[in-house]
Amino acid sequence: MTATATARLEARISPELRAMIKRAAEVQGRSITDFVTATLRSAAERAIERAEIIRLSLEDQRRFADALLSPPAPTPAMRRAMDSHDELLRE
């Protein structure tokens, strides 16, 4: 049997919140630890997803696709930047 590595997490919460968490865990037939870790994991995954995934409306999706398929001509400043980049790569 292999041991699972764990880390301890401590938080100060009100007695009311502890009672609510305990009741929620009981309703689901889980221990408080299991309930809290599952709930925290789910909340963390949602927070990360919201931060890392860009969601676009249909109109914004069309604009994005159009920009990829038909990019605008480079401006003079963009042309200078590309030339500087090319020069740096040649060095």
N, CA, C and O atoms as a Tinker XYZ file with bonds, in Angstrom:
   364  protein
     1  N      0.847000   -1.179000    0.000000    73     2
     2  CA     0.000000    0.000000    0.000000    64     1     3
     3  C      0.889000    1.237000    0.000000    63     2     4     5
     4  O      1.826000    1.322000    0.793000    81     3
     5  N      0.606000    2.202000   -0.883000    73     3     6
     6  CA     1.397000    3.417000   -0.948000    64     5     7
     7  C      0.689000    4.532000   -0.195000    63     6     8     9
     8  O     -0.536000    4.642000   -0.243000    81     7
     9  N      1.449000    5.342000    0.489000    73     7    10
    10  CA     0.887000    6.461000    1.237000    64     9    11
    11  C      0.665000    7.642000    0.293000    63    10    12    13
    12  O      1.470000    7.903000   -0.601000    81    11
    13  N     -0.430000    8.337000    0.511000    73    11    14
    14  CA    -0.722000    9.518000   -0.284000    64    13    15
    15  C     -0.174000   10.737000    0.438000    63    14    16    17
    16  O     -0.456000   10.939000    1.619000    81    15
    17  N      0.604000   11.547000   -0.258000    73    15    18
    18  CA     1.149000   12.757000    0.342000    64    17    19
    19  C      0.022000   13.751000    0.574000    63    18    20    21
    20  O     -0.861000   13.918000   -0.268000    81    19
    21  N      0.063000   14.399000    1.709000    73    19    22
    22  CA    -0.949000   15.400000    2.026000    64    21    23
    23  C     -0.280000   16.636000    2.585000    63    22    24    25
    24  O      0.876000   16.596000    3.007000    81    23
    25  N     -1.003000   17.719000    2.586000    73    23    26
    26  CA    -0.552000   18.966000    3.189000    64    25    27
    27  C     -1.700000   19.497000    4.034000    63    26    28    29
    28  O     -2.869000   19.278000    3.718000    81    27
    29  N     -1.369000   20.175000    5.077000    73    27    30
    30  CA    -2.377000   20.685000    5.991000    64    29    31
    31  C     -2.758000   22.102000    5.577000    63    30    32    33
    32  O     -1.909000   22.895000    5.170000    81    31
    33  N     -4.047000   22.406000    5.689000    73    31    34
    34  CA    -4.573000   23.738000    5.416000    64    33    35
    35  C     -5.384000   24.158000    6.625000    63    34    36    37
    36  O     -6.271000   23.428000    7.067000    81    35
    37  N     -5.084000   25.324000    7.159000    73    35    38
    38  CA    -5.834000   25.809000    8.304000    64    37    39
    39  C     -6.514000   27.113000    7.944000    63    38    40    41
    40  O     -5.977000   27.925000    7.190000    81    39
    41  N     -7.704000   27.305000    8.493000    73    39    42
    42  CA    -8.437000   28.547000    8.259000    64    41    43
    43  C     -9.271000   28.853000    9.487000    63    42    44    45
    44  O     -9.827000   27.949000   10.111000    81    43
    45  N     -9.356000   30.103000    9.826000    73    43    46
    46  CA   -10.213000   30.551000   10.927000    64    45    47
    47  C    -11.578000   30.870000   10.330000    63    46    48    49
    48  O    -11.689000   31.712000    9.439000    81    47
    49  N    -12.601000   30.206000   10.815000    73    47    50
    50  CA   -13.955000   30.460000   10.333000    64    49    51
    51  C    -14.883000   30.636000   11.532000    63    50    52    53
    52  O    -14.579000   30.216000   12.648000    81    51
    53  N    -16.014000   31.264000   11.267000    73    51    54
    54  CA   -16.977000   31.487000   12.347000    64    53    55
    55  C    -17.648000   30.167000   12.726000    63    54    56    57
    56  O    -17.707000   29.240000   11.918000    81    55
    57  N    -18.149000   30.088000   13.949000    73    55    58
    58  CA   -18.884000   28.880000   14.350000    64    57    59
    59  C    -20.099000   28.628000   13.447000    63    58    60    61
    60  O    -20.462000   27.479000   13.194000    81    59
    61  N    -20.717000   29.698000   12.968000    73    59    62
    62  CA   -21.873000   29.536000   12.086000    64    61    63
    63  C    -21.474000   28.878000   10.767000    63    62    64    65
    64  O    -22.163000   27.988000   10.268000    81    63
    65  N    -20.356000   29.328000   10.216000    73    63    66
    66  CA   -19.893000   28.736000    8.963000    64    65    67
    67  C    -19.489000   27.281000    9.174000    63    66    68    69
    68  O    -19.778000   26.433000    8.330000    81    67
    69  N    -18.830000   26.983000   10.280000    73    67    70
    70  CA   -18.455000   25.596000   10.564000    64    69    71
    71  C    -19.697000   24.715000   10.664000    63    70    72    73
    72  O    -19.717000   23.595000   10.155000    81    71
    73  N    -20.723000   25.228000   11.317000    73    71    74
    74  CA   -21.960000   24.451000   11.442000    64    73    75
    75  C    -22.599000   24.221000   10.073000    63    74    76    77
    76  O    -23.123000   23.143000    9.796000    81    75
    77  N    -22.549000   25.240000    9.227000    73    75    78
    78  CA   -23.114000   25.107000    7.876000    64    77    79
    79  C    -22.335000   24.074000    7.062000    63    78    80    81
    80  O    -22.923000   23.241000    6.372000    81    79
    81  N    -21.013000   24.140000    7.152000    73    79    82
    82  CA   -20.168000   23.184000    6.422000    64    81    83
    83  C    -20.423000   21.766000    6.939000    63    82    84    85
    84  O    -20.530000   20.821000    6.157000    81    83
    85  N    -20.518000   21.631000    8.254000    73    83    86
    86  CA   -20.782000   20.313000    8.842000    64    85    87
    87  C    -22.117000   19.771000    8.348000    63    86    88    89
    88  O    -22.223000   18.595000    7.998000    81    87
    89  N    -23.133000   20.624000    8.320000    73    87    90
    90  CA   -24.460000   20.187000    7.859000    64    89    91
    91  C    -24.415000   19.793000    6.382000    63    90    92    93
    92  O    -24.983000   18.772000    5.994000    81    91
    93  N    -23.751000   20.592000    5.568000    73    91    94
    94  CA   -23.639000   20.288000    4.138000    64    93    95
    95  C    -22.929000   18.950000    3.932000    63    94    96    97
    96  O    -23.336000   18.151000    3.088000    81    95
    97  N    -21.880000   18.710000    4.696000    73    95    98
    98  CA   -21.160000   17.436000    4.589000    64    97    99
    99  C    -22.066000   16.281000    4.987000    63    98   100   101
   100  O    -22.077000   15.240000    4.329000    81    99
   101  N    -22.824000   16.460000    6.058000    73    99   102
   102  CA   -23.747000   15.406000    6.503000    64   101   103
   103  C    -24.804000   15.118000    5.444000    63   102   104   105
   104  O    -25.132000   13.961000    5.183000    81   103
   105  N    -25.334000   16.174000    4.837000    73   103   106
   106  CA   -26.361000   16.004000    3.798000    64   105   107
   107  C    -25.825000   15.153000    2.653000    63   106   108   109
   108  O    -26.558000   14.356000    2.068000    81   107
   109  N    -24.556000   15.323000    2.339000    73   107   110
   110  CA   -23.943000   14.578000    1.241000    64   109   111
   111  C    -23.321000   13.260000    1.700000    63   110   112   113
   112  O    -22.766000   12.517000    0.890000    81   111
   113  N    -23.412000   12.975000    2.985000    73   111   114
   114  CA   -22.839000   11.736000    3.493000    64   113   115
   115  C    -21.324000   11.704000    3.446000    63   114   116   117
   116  O    -20.724000   10.650000    3.232000    81   115
   117  N    -20.705000   12.858000    3.644000    73   115   118
   118  CA   -19.249000   12.962000    3.585000    64   117   119
   119  C    -18.708000   13.456000    4.915000    63   118   120   121
   120  O    -19.445000   13.978000    5.752000    81   119
   121  N    -17.417000   13.281000    5.090000    73   119   122
   122  CA   -16.755000   13.898000    6.238000    64   121   123
   123  C    -16.567000   15.388000    5.925000    63   122   124   125
   124  O    -16.632000   15.811000    4.770000    81   123
   125  N    -16.337000   16.156000    6.970000    73   123   126
   126  CA   -16.082000   17.591000    6.750000    64   125   127
   127  C    -14.847000   17.760000    5.876000    63   126   128   129
   128  O    -14.841000   18.583000    4.960000    81   127
   129  N    -13.811000   16.993000    6.151000    73   127   130
   130  CA   -12.581000   17.094000    5.360000    64   129   131
   131  C    -12.848000   16.786000    3.892000    63   130   132   133
   132  O    -12.404000   17.527000    3.015000    81   131
   133  N    -13.558000   15.717000    3.617000    73   131   134
   134  CA   -13.866000   15.352000    2.239000    64   133   135
   135  C    -14.709000   16.432000    1.567000    63   134   136   137
   136  O    -14.448000   16.812000    0.426000    81   135
   137  N    -15.718000   16.921000    2.278000    73   135   138
   138  CA   -16.577000   17.969000    1.715000    64   137   139
   139  C    -15.768000   19.227000    1.394000    63   138   140   141
   140  O    -15.871000   19.786000    0.302000    81   139
   141  N    -14.963000   19.661000    2.365000    73   139   142
   142  CA   -14.188000   20.897000    2.180000    64   141   143
   143  C    -13.179000   20.747000    1.055000    63   142   144   145
   144  O    -13.062000   21.645000    0.221000    81   143
   145  N    -12.447000   19.639000    1.005000    73   143   146
   146  CA   -11.442000   19.492000   -0.049000    64   145   147
   147  C    -12.089000   19.398000   -1.429000    63   146   148   149
   148  O    -11.575000   19.969000   -2.390000    81   147
   149  N    -13.208000   18.687000   -1.539000    73   147   150
   150  CA   -13.881000   18.596000   -2.835000    64   149   151
   151  C    -14.423000   19.954000   -3.262000    63   150   152   153
   152  O    -14.324000   20.326000   -4.431000    81   151
   153  N    -14.992000   20.690000   -2.320000    73   151   154
   154  CA   -15.544000   22.012000   -2.627000    64   153   155
   155  C    -14.446000   22.996000   -3.004000    63   154   156   157
   156  O    -14.597000   23.766000   -3.953000    81   155
   157  N    -13.350000   22.972000   -2.269000    73   155   158
   158  CA   -12.227000   23.862000   -2.587000    64   157   159
   159  C    -11.617000   23.524000   -3.939000    63   158   160   161
   160  O    -11.268000   24.420000   -4.707000    81   159
   161  N    -11.487000   22.230000   -4.233000    73   159   162
   162  CA   -10.941000   21.836000   -5.533000    64   161   163
   163  C    -11.821000   22.370000   -6.658000    63   162   164   165
   164  O    -11.320000   22.932000   -7.632000    81   163
   165  N    -13.113000   22.195000   -6.524000    73   163   166
   166  CA   -14.044000   22.653000   -7.548000    64   165   167
   167  C    -13.967000   24.170000   -7.718000    63   166   168   169
   168  O    -13.940000   24.663000   -8.846000    81   167
   169  N    -13.932000   24.908000   -6.620000    73   167   170
   170  CA   -13.840000   26.365000   -6.682000    64   169   171
   171  C    -12.513000   26.803000   -7.301000    63   170   172   173
   172  O    -12.479000   27.747000   -8.090000    81   171
   173  N    -11.431000   26.125000   -6.949000    73   171   174
   174  CA   -10.119000   26.463000   -7.506000    64   173   175
   175  C    -10.086000   26.200000   -9.008000    63   174   176   177
   176  O     -9.564000   27.015000   -9.769000    81   175
   177  N    -10.641000   25.067000   -9.437000    73   175   178
   178  CA   -10.671000   24.755000  -10.880000    64   177   179
   179  C    -11.468000   25.799000  -11.642000    63   178   180   181
   180  O    -11.059000   26.221000  -12.723000    81   179
   181  N    -12.611000   26.226000  -11.089000    73   179   182
   182  CA   -13.427000   27.259000  -11.756000    64   181   183
   183  C    -12.682000   28.580000  -11.834000    63   182   184   185
   184  O    -12.719000   29.249000  -12.866000    81   183
   185  N    -12.001000   28.970000  -10.753000    73   183   186
   186  CA   -11.254000   30.229000  -10.738000    64   185   187
   187  C    -10.137000   30.214000  -11.777000    63   186   188   189
   188  O     -9.935000   31.197000  -12.490000    81   187
   189  N     -9.419000   29.109000  -11.862000    73   187   190
   190  CA    -8.331000   28.984000  -12.837000    64   189   191
   191  C     -8.898000   28.992000  -14.252000    63   190   192   193
   192  O     -8.351000   29.650000  -15.137000    81   191
   193  N     -9.980000   28.272000  -14.465000    73   191   194
   194  CA   -10.598000   28.237000  -15.796000    64   193   195
   195  C    -11.022000   29.631000  -16.230000    63   194   196   197
   196  O    -10.781000   30.029000  -17.369000    81   195
   197  N    -11.656000   30.378000  -15.321000    73   195   198
   198  CA   -12.096000   31.742000  -15.662000    64   197   199
   199  C    -10.909000   32.631000  -16.013000    63   198   200   201
   200  O    -11.021000   33.507000  -16.871000    81   199
   201  N     -9.775000   32.411000  -15.355000    73   199   202
   202  CA    -8.598000   33.241000  -15.596000    64   201   203
   203  C     -7.862000   32.843000  -16.873000    63   202   204   205
   204  O     -7.230000   33.692000  -17.502000    81   203
   205  N     -7.931000   31.565000  -17.269000    73   203   206
   206  CA    -7.116000   31.076000  -18.380000    64   205   207
   207  C     -7.875000   30.875000  -19.682000    63   206   208   209
   208  O     -7.259000   30.816000  -20.746000    81   207
   209  N     -9.184000   30.769000  -19.624000    73   207   210
   210  CA    -9.953000   30.508000  -20.834000    64   209   211
   211  C    -10.682000   31.769000  -21.266000    63   210   212   213
   212  O    -11.408000   32.381000  -20.483000    81   211
   213  N    -10.483000   32.145000  -22.500000    73   211   214
   214  CA   -11.144000   33.323000  -23.049000    64   213   215
   215  C    -12.428000   32.875000  -23.729000    63   214   216   217
   216  O    -12.416000   32.021000  -24.616000    81   215
   217  N    -13.514000   33.454000  -23.307000    73   215   218
   218  CA   -14.807000   33.131000  -23.910000    64   217   219
   219  C    -15.250000   34.334000  -24.740000    63   218   220   221
   220  O    -15.247000   35.471000  -24.267000    81   219
   221  N    -15.625000   34.059000  -25.974000    73   219   222
   222  CA   -16.027000   35.118000  -26.892000    64   221   223
   223  C    -17.470000   34.923000  -27.328000    63   222   224   225
   224  O    -17.952000   33.800000  -27.476000    81   223
   225  N    -18.143000   36.045000  -27.529000    73   223   226
   226  CA   -19.482000   35.976000  -28.098000    64   225   227
   227  C    -19.351000   35.507000  -29.546000    63   226   228   229
   228  O    -18.246000   35.475000  -30.088000    81   227
   229  N    -20.467000   35.144000  -30.174000    73   227   230
   230  CA   -20.414000   34.716000  -31.582000    64   229   231
   231  C    -19.848000   35.817000  -32.468000    63   230   232   233
   232  O    -19.044000   35.555000  -33.363000    81   231
   233  N    -20.273000   37.051000  -32.211000    73   231   234
   234  CA   -19.762000   38.172000  -33.014000    64   233   235
   235  C    -18.259000   38.340000  -32.823000    63   234   236   237
   236  O    -17.535000   38.555000  -33.795000    81   235
   237  N    -17.782000   38.244000  -31.586000    73   235   238
   238  CA   -16.346000   38.361000  -31.328000    64   237   239
   239  C    -15.580000   37.193000  -31.941000    63   238   240   241
   240  O    -14.451000   37.375000  -32.396000    81   239
   241  N    -16.171000   35.997000  -31.963000    73   239   242
   242  CA   -15.535000   34.850000  -32.618000    64   241   243
   243  C    -15.370000   35.121000  -34.111000    63   242   244   245
   244  O    -14.329000   34.816000  -34.694000    81   243
   245  N    -16.395000   35.690000  -34.719000    73   243   246
   246  CA   -16.316000   36.016000  -36.155000    64   245   247
   247  C    -15.225000   37.055000  -36.419000    63   246   248   249
   248  O    -14.447000   36.923000  -37.364000    81   247
   249  N    -15.176000   38.085000  -35.580000    73   247   250
   250  CA   -14.148000   39.124000  -35.748000    64   249   251
   251  C    -12.745000   38.542000  -35.595000    63   250   252   253
   252  O    -11.837000   38.884000  -36.353000    81   251
   253  N    -12.578000   37.670000  -34.620000    73   251   254
   254  CA   -11.280000   37.045000  -34.387000    64   253   255
   255  C    -10.874000   36.202000  -35.590000    63   254   256   257
   256  O     -9.741000   36.292000  -36.063000    81   255
   257  N    -11.796000   35.389000  -36.080000    73   255   258
   258  CA   -11.510000   34.550000  -37.250000    64   257   259
   259  C    -11.196000   35.412000  -38.468000    63   258   260   261
   260  O    -10.267000   35.109000  -39.217000    81   259
   261  N    -11.963000   36.485000  -38.673000    73   259   262
   262  CA   -11.699000   37.386000  -39.799000    64   261   263
   263  C    -10.318000   38.015000  -39.697000    63   262   264   265
   264  O     -9.615000   38.142000  -40.700000    81   263
   265  N     -9.926000   38.410000  -38.489000    73   263   266
   266  CA    -8.599000   39.015000  -38.302000    64   265   267
   267  C     -7.496000   38.006000  -38.598000    63   266   268   269
   268  O     -6.452000   38.375000  -39.135000    81   267
   269  N     -7.713000   36.737000  -38.255000    73   267   270
   270  CA    -6.714000   35.711000  -38.556000    64   269   271
   271  C     -6.646000   35.414000  -40.047000    63   270   272   273
   272  O     -5.563000   35.239000  -40.606000    81   271
   273  N     -7.814000   35.357000  -40.688000    73   271   274
   274  CA    -7.867000   34.998000  -42.104000    64   273   275
   275  C     -7.510000   36.165000  -43.019000    63   274   276   277
   276  O     -6.968000   35.961000  -44.105000    81   275
   277  N     -7.811000   37.379000  -42.586000    73   275   278
   278  CA    -7.534000   38.566000  -43.393000    64   277   279
   279  C     -6.920000   39.648000  -42.512000    63   278   280   281
   280  O     -7.579000   40.639000  -42.198000    81   279
   281  N     -5.679000   39.468000  -42.114000    73   279   282
   282  CA    -5.080000   40.458000  -41.216000    64   281   283
   283  C     -4.893000   41.799000  -41.915000    63   282   284   285
   284  O     -4.665000   41.839000  -43.124000    81   283
   285  N     -4.985000   42.892000  -41.170000    73   283   286
   286  CA    -4.767000   44.202000  -41.769000    64   285   287
   287  C     -3.297000   44.358000  -42.163000    63   286   288   289
   288  O     -2.419000   43.685000  -41.624000    81   287
   289  N     -3.055000   45.247000  -43.099000    73   287   290
   290  CA    -1.673000   45.519000  -43.509000    64   289   291
   291  C     -0.924000   46.140000  -42.332000    63   290   292   293
   292  O     -1.508000   46.895000  -41.555000    81   291
   293  N      0.373000   45.824000  -42.195000    73   291   294
   294  CA     1.123000   46.391000  -41.082000    64   293   295
   295  C      1.257000   47.907000  -41.204000    63   294   296   297
   296  O      1.434000   48.442000  -42.298000    81   295
   297  N      1.169000   48.582000  -40.074000    73   295   298
   298  CA     1.359000   50.035000  -40.030000    64   297   299
   299  C      2.852000   50.317000  -40.154000    63   298   300   301
   300  O      3.663000   49.402000  -40.010000    81   299
   301  N      3.228000   51.559000  -40.415000    73   299   302
   302  CA     4.664000   51.886000  -40.478000    64   301   303
   303  C      5.400000   51.498000  -39.189000    63   302   304   305
   304  O      6.518000   50.987000  -39.247000    81   303
   305  N      4.787000   51.735000  -38.040000    73   303   306
   306  CA     5.440000   51.380000  -36.769000    64   305   307
   307  C      5.614000   49.863000  -36.671000    63   306   308   309
   308  O      6.649000   49.388000  -36.205000    81   307
   309  N      4.618000   49.110000  -37.102000    73   307   310
   310  CA     4.716000   47.652000  -37.069000    64   309   311
   311  C      5.798000   47.173000  -38.035000    63   310   312   313
   312  O      6.548000   46.250000  -37.716000    81   311
   313  N      5.884000   47.790000  -39.204000    73   311   314
   314  CA     6.904000   47.430000  -40.178000    64   313   315
   315  C      8.294000   47.665000  -39.585000    63   314   316   317
   316  O      9.176000   46.817000  -39.722000    81   315
   317  N      8.497000   48.833000  -38.913000    73   315   318
   318  CA     9.799000   49.110000  -38.280000    64   317   319
   319  C     10.106000   48.069000  -37.198000    63   318   320   321
   320  O     11.242000   47.610000  -37.084000    81   319
   321  N      9.110000   47.703000  -36.416000    73   319   322
   322  CA     9.311000   46.704000  -35.360000    64   321   323
   323  C      9.695000   45.355000  -35.966000    63   322   324   325
   324  O     10.586000   44.677000  -35.454000    81   323
   325  N      9.027000   44.963000  -37.051000    73   323   326
   326  CA     9.359000   43.692000  -37.703000    64   325   327
   327  C     10.771000   43.734000  -38.281000    63   326   328   329
   328  O     11.510000   42.752000  -38.203000    81   327
   329  N     11.141000   44.878000  -38.863000    73   327   330
   330  CA    12.493000   45.009000  -39.409000    64   329   331
   331  C     13.538000   44.917000  -38.298000    63   330   332   333
   332  O     14.577000   44.279000  -38.465000    81   331
   333  N     13.252000   45.564000  -37.158000    73   331   334
   334  CA    14.185000   45.501000  -36.018000    64   333   335
   335  C     14.295000   44.075000  -35.501000    63   334   336   337
   336  O     15.383000   43.617000  -35.153000    81   335
   337  N     13.198000   43.393000  -35.453000    73   335   338
   338  CA    13.187000   41.991000  -35.004000    64   337   339
   339  C     14.023000   41.133000  -35.938000    63   338   340   341
   340  O     14.850000   40.337000  -35.494000    81   339
   341  N     13.800000   41.301000  -37.237000    73   339   342
   342  CA    14.571000   40.536000  -38.224000    64   341   343
   343  C     16.064000   40.813000  -38.104000    63   342   344   345
   344  O     16.885000   39.903000  -38.218000    81   343
   345  N     16.409000   42.083000  -37.872000    73   343   346
   346  CA    17.812000   42.458000  -37.739000    64   345   347
   347  C     18.437000   41.806000  -36.500000    63   346   348   349
   348  O     19.573000   41.333000  -36.543000    81   347
   349  N     17.681000   41.788000  -35.399000    73   347   350
   350  CA    18.184000   41.144000  -34.177000    64   349   351
   351  C     18.431000   39.655000  -34.385000    63   350   352   353
   352  O     19.400000   39.104000  -33.864000    81   351
   353  N     17.565000   39.013000  -35.136000    73   351   354
   354  CA    17.722000   37.581000  -35.379000    64   353   355
   355  C     18.915000   37.277000  -36.273000    63   354   356   357
   356  O     19.524000   36.215000  -36.150000    81   355
   357  N     19.255000   38.191000  -37.166000    73   355   358
   358  CA    20.406000   37.983000  -38.043000    64   357   359
   359  C     21.725000   38.133000  -37.302000    63   358   360   361
   360  O     22.737000   37.584000  -37.738000    81   359
   361  N     21.740000   38.859000  -36.199000    73   359   362
   362  CA    23.001000   39.106000  -35.463000    64   361   363
   363  C     23.507000   37.900000  -34.760000    63   362   364
   364  O     24.549000   37.958000  -34.107000    81   363
